[in-house]
Amino acid sequence: MSDSILLSVDAGLARLTLNRPAMLNAMDFEMAGRWRDLARVVTSDPAIGAVILDAAGPAFCAGGDVIAMAGSGATGAEVAATAGVIHDGIRTLVTSDKPIVAAVQGAVAGGGLGLMLTADHIVAAGTARFVSKYANIGLTPDLGVSTLLPAAIGQRRALRLLLTDTTIDADTALDWGLVSEVVEPDQVAARAEEVARFWLAGATAAFGQAKRLVRTGAGRALEENLADEARTIGAAFDTPEAAARIRAFAAASARRNAEHPEKENP
């Protein structure tokens, strides 16, 4: 079995680890297929409630391994087909009901931006750096970059990254909304796991459906989104978990009102 991407599952938490550190975790043909297959595995398993996406070595991901692809004699059609395989995995993860947190270190370049942006919460090391580099080698965005990047940081900033040789640091990425938070390099893994465990300890299904509604809704008409919201909250309302949590919420509210009646009737 390939080890280009590792999968482990522990108490409902899946971990996908990009594992070609010598190549800065750039995706080659084989890794593309594994990405798609593992995306299907983690999103279809009802025992998995959250996912961590991380990477081995000094960099998160340098995108596609264009050097290996060019050296293999691959045609443009074969490269397009490989991109399609990776896109299948991206689409599977983004539209799923599994909340994903990415733990990001070092360089994130080209298609690595798209892979990173499959995550719903991104924890970046203060030493992380983000750059496009597509046009530098005569190529165009793939791996969801032309959609996920402007959705995260806005069209103007996305164009700045794609049309110039700009590299941004972690603090700028946080300011732009490219990442969710910045921590010390030795805290990235622990913080990402803390976020994932928070989801698992709470109303896991509700977190997952909230993620799905936001991610899926970006590409649909308002009427369709509203109908999906209505169906989803109705289904959630009928679950034992929601019933128990609503009872606990009502009991806590009653206790607060009893302790501070002046706040109930100002």
C-alpha positions as CSV (number, residue, x, y, z in Angstrom):
1,M,0.0,0.0,0.0
2,S,1.3,3.5,-0.8
3,D,2.5,5.7,2.0
4,S,2.3,9.0,0.0
5,I,-0.6,10.0,2.2
6,L,-1.1,8.4,5.6
7,L,-4.5,7.7,7.2
8,S,-5.1,7.1,10.9
9,V,-8.3,7.1,12.9
10,D,-8.6,7.5,16.6
11,A,-11.9,7.8,18.5
12,G,-13.7,9.4,15.6
13,L,-10.8,11.6,14.5
14,A,-9.3,10.9,11.2
15,R,-5.8,12.2,10.3
16,L,-4.7,12.6,6.7
17,T,-0.9,13.2,6.4
18,L,0.7,14.3,3.2
19,N,3.8,12.2,3.2
20,R,6.3,13.0,0.5
21,P,8.6,15.3,2.5
22,A,11.6,15.0,0.2
23,M,9.4,16.5,-2.5
24,L,7.8,19.1,-0.2
25,N,4.7,16.9,-0.4
26,A,4.0,17.8,-4.0
27,M,1.5,15.5,-5.6
28,D,2.5,13.1,-8.3
29,F,0.3,10.7,-10.3
30,E,0.1,8.0,-7.6
31,M,-0.5,10.5,-4.8
32,A,-3.4,12.0,-6.7
33,G,-5.3,8.7,-6.7
34,R,-4.6,8.1,-3.1
35,W,-5.9,11.6,-2.2
36,R,-9.2,10.9,-4.0
37,D,-9.5,7.4,-2.5
38,L,-8.8,8.5,1.1
39,A,-11.2,11.5,0.7
40,R,-13.9,9.0,-0.1
41,V,-13.0,6.8,2.8
42,V,-13.0,9.5,5.5
43,T,-16.2,11.2,4.3
44,S,-18.2,8.0,4.0
45,D,-17.3,6.5,7.4
46,P,-20.1,7.4,9.9
47,A,-17.7,6.7,12.8
48,I,-15.5,9.6,11.7
49,G,-16.7,13.0,13.1
50,A,-13.7,15.3,12.2
51,V,-10.6,15.3,10.1
52,I,-7.1,16.7,10.6
53,L,-5.1,17.5,7.4
54,D,-1.4,17.8,8.1
55,A,1.9,17.1,6.4
56,A,5.3,15.5,7.1
57,G,8.5,17.4,6.8
58,P,9.4,21.1,6.6
59,A,6.7,22.1,4.1
60,F,2.9,21.6,3.9
61,C,2.6,21.2,0.2
62,A,4.3,22.6,-3.0
63,G,1.3,21.7,-5.2
64,G,1.7,19.3,-8.1
65,D,5.0,17.6,-8.8
66,V,5.4,19.2,-12.2
67,I,9.1,18.1,-12.4
68,A,8.1,14.4,-12.1
69,M,5.2,14.8,-14.5
70,A,7.3,16.5,-17.1
71,G,10.1,13.9,-16.7
72,S,7.6,11.1,-17.2
73,G,6.7,12.2,-20.7
74,A,3.1,12.8,-19.7
75,T,0.9,14.7,-22.1
76,G,-1.3,17.6,-21.3
77,A,-4.3,15.3,-21.4
78,E,-2.8,13.1,-18.8
79,V,-2.0,16.0,-16.6
80,A,-5.6,17.3,-16.9
81,A,-6.9,13.8,-16.0
82,T,-4.7,13.7,-12.9
83,A,-5.9,17.2,-11.9
84,G,-9.5,15.8,-12.3
85,V,-8.7,13.0,-9.9
86,I,-7.3,15.4,-7.3
87,H,-10.3,17.7,-7.9
88,D,-12.6,14.7,-7.1
89,G,-11.0,14.4,-3.7
90,I,-11.2,18.1,-3.1
91,R,-14.9,18.2,-4.0
92,T,-15.6,15.2,-1.8
93,L,-13.9,16.8,1.3
94,V,-15.3,20.3,0.8
95,T,-18.9,19.3,0.3
96,S,-18.9,16.6,3.0
97,D,-20.4,16.9,6.5
98,K,-17.0,16.3,8.1
99,P,-15.4,19.5,9.6
100,I,-11.7,19.6,8.7
101,V,-8.8,21.4,10.4
102,A,-5.4,21.9,8.6
103,A,-2.1,22.0,10.5
104,V,0.2,24.1,8.2
105,Q,3.9,24.6,8.4
106,G,6.6,25.9,6.0
107,A,5.8,26.5,2.4
108,V,2.4,26.3,0.8
109,A,2.7,26.9,-2.9
110,G,0.6,26.5,-6.1
111,G,-2.0,23.8,-5.8
112,G,-1.0,23.4,-2.1
113,L,-3.1,26.4,-1.5
114,G,-6.1,24.6,-2.9
115,L,-5.4,21.5,-0.8
116,M,-5.0,23.6,2.3
117,L,-8.3,25.4,1.6
118,T,-10.3,22.1,1.7
119,A,-10.0,22.7,5.4
120,D,-12.6,24.7,7.3
121,H,-10.2,25.9,10.0
122,I,-6.5,26.4,9.3
123,V,-3.9,26.6,12.0
124,A,-0.6,28.0,10.6
125,A,2.8,28.2,12.0
126,G,4.2,31.7,12.3
127,T,7.0,30.6,9.9
128,A,4.6,29.5,7.2
129,R,4.7,31.2,3.8
130,F,2.2,31.2,1.0
131,V,2.8,31.8,-2.7
132,S,1.2,31.0,-6.1
133,K,4.1,30.4,-8.6
134,Y,1.8,29.0,-11.3
135,A,2.6,31.7,-13.9
136,N,6.3,31.6,-13.1
137,I,6.4,28.2,-14.9
138,G,3.8,28.9,-17.5
139,L,0.9,27.1,-15.8
140,T,-2.5,28.0,-14.7
141,P,-4.4,27.5,-11.4
142,D,-5.7,24.1,-10.5
143,L,-6.7,22.1,-7.4
144,G,-9.5,24.5,-6.6
145,V,-7.3,27.5,-6.4
146,S,-9.3,29.7,-8.8
147,T,-12.4,29.1,-6.7
148,L,-11.3,28.4,-3.1
149,L,-8.7,31.2,-3.0
150,P,-11.0,34.1,-3.9
151,A,-13.7,32.7,-1.7
152,A,-11.2,32.9,1.2
153,I,-9.5,36.2,0.6
154,G,-11.5,38.0,-2.1
155,Q,-10.9,38.3,-5.8
156,R,-8.5,41.3,-5.7
157,R,-6.1,39.6,-3.3
158,A,-6.4,36.3,-5.1
159,L,-5.4,38.0,-8.3
160,R,-2.5,39.7,-6.6
161,L,-1.1,36.3,-5.6
162,L,-1.8,34.7,-9.0
163,L,-0.6,37.6,-11.2
164,T,2.5,38.6,-9.3
165,D,5.4,36.9,-7.6
166,T,4.1,37.9,-4.2
167,T,4.9,35.7,-1.2
168,I,2.9,36.4,2.0
169,D,3.9,35.5,5.5
170,A,1.6,33.9,8.2
171,D,0.6,37.2,9.8
172,T,-0.5,38.6,6.4
173,A,-2.3,35.4,5.6
174,L,-4.2,35.8,8.9
175,D,-5.1,39.4,8.1
176,W,-6.3,38.4,4.7
177,G,-8.4,35.6,6.0
178,L,-6.4,32.9,4.3
179,V,-5.8,31.1,7.6
180,S,-7.8,31.0,10.8
181,E,-5.1,31.5,13.4
182,V,-1.3,31.6,13.7
183,V,0.6,29.9,16.5
184,E,4.2,29.1,17.3
185,P,5.6,26.3,15.1
186,D,5.8,23.8,18.0
187,Q,2.2,24.4,18.8
188,V,0.6,23.8,15.4
189,A,-0.1,20.1,15.8
190,A,-1.5,20.4,19.3
191,R,-3.7,23.3,18.4
192,A,-5.1,21.6,15.3
193,E,-6.0,18.5,17.4
194,E,-7.6,20.8,20.1
195,V,-9.9,22.3,17.4
196,A,-10.8,18.8,16.1
197,R,-11.4,17.4,19.6
198,F,-13.7,20.4,20.4
199,W,-15.9,19.4,17.4
200,L,-15.9,15.8,18.6
201,A,-16.8,16.7,22.2
202,G,-19.7,18.9,21.1
203,A,-22.6,18.6,18.8
204,T,-20.5,16.9,16.2
205,A,-23.2,16.3,13.6
206,A,-24.4,19.9,13.9
207,F,-20.9,21.2,13.3
208,G,-20.6,19.0,10.3
209,Q,-23.9,20.1,8.8
210,A,-23.1,23.8,9.4
211,K,-19.8,23.3,7.5
212,R,-21.7,21.5,4.7
213,L,-24.3,24.2,4.4
214,V,-21.7,27.0,4.1
215,R,-19.4,25.2,1.7
216,T,-22.2,23.9,-0.5
217,G,-24.2,27.1,-0.4
218,A,-21.5,29.2,-1.9
219,G,-22.3,27.7,-5.3
220,R,-26.1,27.6,-5.2
221,A,-29.1,29.9,-5.5
222,L,-30.5,31.4,-2.3
223,E,-33.8,29.6,-2.7
224,E,-32.0,26.2,-2.8
225,N,-29.9,27.1,0.2
226,L,-32.9,28.2,2.2
227,A,-34.7,24.9,1.4
228,D,-31.6,22.9,2.4
229,E,-31.3,24.9,5.7
230,A,-35.0,24.2,6.5
231,R,-34.6,20.4,5.8
232,T,-31.3,20.2,7.8
233,I,-32.5,22.0,10.9
234,G,-35.8,20.0,10.9
235,A,-33.8,16.7,10.7
236,A,-31.5,17.9,13.5
237,F,-34.4,18.9,15.7
238,D,-35.7,15.4,15.7
239,T,-32.4,13.8,16.8
240,P,-31.9,12.6,20.4
241,E,-28.8,14.6,20.7
242,A,-30.5,17.9,19.9
243,A,-33.4,17.0,22.3
244,A,-30.9,16.4,25.1
245,R,-29.0,19.6,24.4
246,I,-32.1,21.7,24.2
247,R,-33.3,20.3,27.5
248,A,-29.9,21.1,29.1
249,F,-30.0,24.6,27.6
250,A,-33.5,25.2,29.0
251,A,-32.5,24.0,32.4
252,A,-29.4,26.2,32.5
253,S,-31.5,29.2,31.4
254,A,-34.1,28.5,34.2
255,R,-31.3,28.3,36.8
256,R,-29.8,31.7,35.7
257,N,-33.3,33.3,35.8
258,A,-33.9,31.9,39.3
259,E,-30.5,33.2,40.5
260,H,-30.9,36.6,38.9
261,P,-34.6,37.4,38.6
262,E,-34.0,41.1,38.1
263,K,-32.4,40.2,34.7
264,E,-35.5,38.3,33.6
265,N,-37.8,41.3,34.3
266,P,-35.7,44.5,34.0
